[in-house]
Amino acid sequence: MQFKLAFVTAALATLAVATPTPRNEPASSCSTGPIQCCDSVQSASSSPVAILLGVLGIVLQDVNLNVGLTCSPITVIGASGSSCSAQAVCCEDNSHGGLISIGCLPVSL
């Protein structure tokens, strides 16, 4: 278990410097849950993300999806303190405890 945690931490650190292709949607277009603030957003087919998904036992049908890494919800859009210093995204699947979010599209706050 400790090895898996160390590996996941190392993988996230490696991915933190990468940036997604900008394609921002308005935040109001997100209908799948709260807007997320993710440290990094990468394609599920990229080697580091594919390895991370494999370690976590997550199988995706579509490897062209974007995966958000180390995400937290932004609950109040437009209020003070609702900023995101990383990448604000709307994701289809936020059920992995903030470690990863699947099917993410960048949004403008």
C-alpha positions as CSV (number, residue, x, y, z in Angstrom):
1,M,0.0,0.0,0.0
2,Q,2.8,2.4,0.8
3,F,4.5,1.7,-2.5
4,K,1.3,2.4,-4.4
5,L,0.9,5.7,-2.6
6,A,4.5,6.6,-3.3
7,F,4.1,5.7,-6.9
8,V,0.9,7.7,-7.3
9,T,2.5,10.7,-5.6
10,A,5.5,10.5,-8.0
11,A,3.3,10.2,-11.0
12,L,1.3,13.3,-10.0
13,A,4.4,15.3,-9.5
14,T,5.6,14.3,-12.9
15,L,2.3,15.4,-14.5
16,A,2.1,18.7,-12.6
17,V,4.2,20.5,-15.2
18,A,2.1,19.6,-18.2
19,T,-0.7,21.7,-19.5
20,P,-3.8,20.8,-21.6
21,T,-4.8,22.2,-25.0
22,P,-7.0,25.2,-24.2
23,R,-10.7,24.8,-25.1
24,N,-12.5,26.7,-22.4
25,E,-16.3,26.4,-22.0
26,P,-18.3,28.7,-19.8
27,A,-18.5,27.4,-16.3
28,S,-22.3,27.6,-16.5
29,S,-22.3,24.8,-19.1
30,C,-21.2,22.2,-16.5
31,S,-24.1,19.9,-15.7
32,T,-22.2,17.0,-14.2
33,G,-21.5,18.4,-10.8
34,P,-19.3,21.1,-9.2
35,I,-16.6,22.8,-11.2
36,Q,-13.2,21.2,-10.2
37,C,-9.9,22.9,-9.8
38,C,-7.2,20.4,-10.9
39,D,-3.4,20.7,-10.6
40,S,-3.1,19.1,-14.1
41,V,-5.3,17.8,-16.9
42,Q,-3.9,15.2,-19.3
43,S,-5.1,12.8,-21.9
44,A,-6.0,9.3,-20.6
45,S,-3.8,7.9,-23.3
46,S,-0.6,9.7,-22.1
47,S,1.9,7.2,-20.6
48,P,2.0,8.6,-17.1
49,V,-1.8,8.9,-16.8
50,A,-2.3,5.4,-18.3
51,I,0.1,4.0,-15.7
52,L,-1.7,5.8,-12.9
53,L,-5.1,4.5,-14.1
54,G,-3.7,1.0,-14.2
55,V,-2.3,1.2,-10.7
56,L,-5.6,2.4,-9.4
57,G,-7.5,-0.3,-11.4
58,I,-9.5,2.1,-13.4
59,V,-10.4,1.0,-17.0
60,L,-11.7,3.5,-19.4
61,Q,-13.6,2.7,-22.6
62,D,-12.4,5.9,-24.3
63,V,-8.7,6.7,-23.9
64,N,-9.2,10.1,-25.6
65,L,-10.8,11.5,-22.5
66,N,-9.0,14.1,-20.4
67,V,-8.2,13.2,-16.9
68,G,-7.9,15.8,-14.1
69,L,-5.3,15.1,-11.4
70,T,-5.4,16.2,-7.8
71,C,-8.8,18.0,-8.1
72,S,-11.0,19.8,-5.6
73,P,-14.5,21.2,-6.1
74,I,-15.1,24.9,-6.6
75,T,-18.5,25.3,-5.0
76,V,-19.3,29.0,-5.3
77,I,-18.8,30.5,-8.8
78,G,-18.5,34.3,-8.9
79,A,-18.0,34.8,-5.1
80,S,-14.8,36.0,-3.6
81,G,-12.5,33.1,-2.9
82,S,-13.8,30.9,-5.7
83,S,-10.7,31.2,-7.8
84,C,-8.6,28.4,-9.2
85,S,-4.8,29.0,-9.5
86,A,-4.5,25.8,-11.6
87,Q,-7.0,24.4,-14.2
88,A,-10.7,24.9,-13.7
89,V,-12.6,22.0,-15.4
90,C,-16.0,20.3,-15.7
91,C,-15.6,16.5,-15.4
92,E,-18.0,13.7,-16.1
93,D,-16.8,11.5,-13.3
94,N,-15.6,13.0,-10.0
95,S,-16.0,9.8,-7.9
96,H,-12.3,9.0,-7.2
97,G,-11.7,11.1,-4.1
98,G,-10.1,14.1,-5.8
99,L,-7.1,12.1,-6.9
100,I,-8.4,11.9,-10.4
101,S,-11.5,13.2,-12.3
102,I,-12.4,11.7,-15.7
103,G,-13.8,13.3,-18.8
104,C,-12.7,16.8,-18.0
105,L,-13.2,19.9,-20.2
106,P,-11.5,23.3,-19.3
107,V,-13.9,26.0,-18.2
108,S,-13.7,29.8,-17.8
109,L,-14.7,31.1,-14.4
